[in-house]
Amino acid sequence: MIARVLNACTVEPFTERRAKQIGALLGKSGTADIVDAAVVLGAVERDDAIVTSDPDDIRRLLAALDENVPVIDV
C-alpha cells in the first residue's frame, strides 16, 4: 500500500534552503513538526492537496502562510 502511495508523491530533496524555509515556517506557526512543514511548503508550491491523519497541525501551518490548500483527513 505505501509503495503505491509513494509512486503518486513528489519526493523533494532536503536542501539547506528548504531547511531554512521550514525553520521560518515552524517559528511563524508555533509548531515543531519538520515533516509537516516540509509537506505544507511543497504542497503550496505545487498547488497540491495534502492527505494527512493530523489535519489540525497542517491547517495551522497553512494559516501561518495564509494559504488555502485542500486538506484531506484520513
CORPEDA-V492061 format. One line per field, one symbol per residue. phi: phi as a letter, one per 30 degrees, with the letter a starting at -180 (. if undefined). psi: psi as a letter, one per 20 degrees, with the letter a starting at -180 (. if undefined). A space follows every 50 residues. Layout:
phi = ???
psi = ???
This chain:
phi = .ddddddcccccdcddededddeddddddicbdddedddddddddchcdc cacbddddddddddchcbcdccdc
psi = ghhhghhjqppqqnrhghghggggggghikrioggghggggggghilqqp pqjmhggghggghhilqnpppop.
